[in-house]
Amino acid sequence: ADEQMGRVLAALEKTGEADNTIVVFSGDNGLAIGRHGLMGKQNMYDHSVHVPLIMAGPGVPRGEERDAPCYLLDIFPTLCDLAGLDIPDSVEGHSLAPNLRDPALPGRETLHFAYRECQRGVQQGAMKLLEYVGEDGTRNTQLFDTASDPFETTNLAERPEYADEVARLRREL
């Protein structure tokens, strides 16, 4: 992917269009390939919901990274913003252009996740709550501190000291 992106950027330089073109590379959510005992992508663990987003062009700093949480629906308003166009009122996404200008900006405070009628999730900062409803109506809850447990392997939901955090994130969800 890096090589192909480099070819696109080199072609834009060669044709003189690099200063007039914004390139966006992103992807679909990822396959679990065995992580958490799963093979598909019908889950809300980071390995499946964290997708690549690479941008290059005018208004996009070269060689820098951002760790600001966002949704892919934020791409369109970002492109409008970078191109100096008004963002239509009907657009639900938020421009990432401020994050491109200032790496200290935090991005979205909250991310919400959903898969069909059986999975829901919410993440605020490092804390991530996942809720699953079985066919019989039973609920399975997982809570992860992604700062200390980036692979989401230690479920904190049943620990008494995290009861308030589970309740807070459930309200947000």
N, C-alpha and C positions, 0 to 999 in steps of 0.2 A: 504494500500500500504506500509506504514511504517513497519508493522508487517511482511509482505511477504518479503520485502527487507532485513529485519533483519534475517529472516530464511535463505535466500540465503547466506548472509554474514557469518552467523554462520556455515552453512554447509561447506563453503570454509575454514573457520578456522579449523573446525574439520578434514577435509581431508588434511590439510596442503597446500592447493592451494591458499590461500588468497594472498600470496606474488607474485603469478604468474598469477593473474586474475584481469582484470578490468571489473567491472560491470557497465552497463549503463541502467538507467531507464528513459524513456521519454514517451510522449503520443501524441496523435492526438490533433488538435486544439479543443477548447472547445465549447460547446453549449452555446448559449446566455441565455437560460432558462428565458426569459422575460426581460432581460436587454435591454435597448434601444428599447423596444417594439418588440424584435425579439425572435424567438425560436431556430433557426438553428445556423449554424456556418459559414454561407456564408457572413461574414462581416470582417472588419478589425479593429474592436474595440479591446482593449487590452484583454478583457475577452475571446476573441476567438483566437487571434494570440499568446498570451503568454502561452506557454506550459511548463510542468514540464521537467526538465533535472537534473537528479541526477546521480552522478558518485562516485564510490568507487574503491579503489585498489592502486597499486603502482603508485606513482607520483601524487596522488590525496590527498590533505590535508584533514584530518579527521575533521568533525564537523565545517567546514567553508562554508560560502556562497559567491557567486560572483553575482554581479549585472551587468555584462558586457553583452551588447546586442550581440546576436549571432543567427545563423540559425541552424536548425537540420543538414544541410549538412556539418556543421563544426565538427560533431562527428567523422566521418571517419578519417579525417586528424589528429584529436586530438589523436585517438587511435593509428594511425601510429606513431605519434610523441612520445607518451608515451611508445610505444613498441620498440622504436629505429629503426623504419623502415622508408625508404624513402617514401615521399608522392608523388604519381604518378603525373606527369605534367597535366594529364587530370582532376584532381580533382579541383573543383571550390571553395570548402570550405577552411576555414582557421583553423589552429590548435588553440585550446583553451589552450594548455599546458602552454604557457607564462602567461595567465591569472590565471592558477592554481598556478603557482609559485609566481606570484606577484599580490596580490589583488588590487593594485592601478592602474593596467593597465585598460584602458577604454573599451576594446572590440571594436566591429564594430562601426564606426562613424555614419553610415547610414544603415537603414533597409528599404527595399522596399517590398511592399505588392501588391498582385493582386488577383482578383477573376474574372474569365472568361473575357469577353470583356467589362464589365460594371463597375468594381471597380478597383481603383488604390490608392496606398497610399505610403507615405514616412515619415520616422521619423528620425530626427537628434536631438540628445540630448532630451530635453523635448518637442520639438515642433513636432507635428504630423499633416500632411496634408492628408485628404482623399478626393478623387474625385469620383463622381458617374455620369454615363451617362445614362439618361433615354432612353427608346425605341424611343422617338421622337427626340433624340439628345440633349436634354437639359442637362446642367451640374449643379450638386449640389456639393458645396465645403464646407468642414468642416476643421477647424483648431483648434487644442487643445494644451494647455500647460499642459502636463501630470504631471508636477511637482506640479502645483497648483490645477489641476483638474484631479486627477488620474482616475476618473470614466468617463471621457470624456463626460461631460454633457453640457459644456458651449462652444458653437461654436463661435470662435473669427474671423472667415473668413470675415465677413462683416464689421468688425470694421475698420475704416480708419487707425488707428495706427498700424494695422497688415498687411496692404497692401503690404509692402516690404517683409515681412516674407512669405506671400502667394506666391508672385512672385518668391522669392528665392527658396522655396521648389518646386514650379511647374517646375522651370528650372532643379532642381535635379531629379524630377520625370521623 
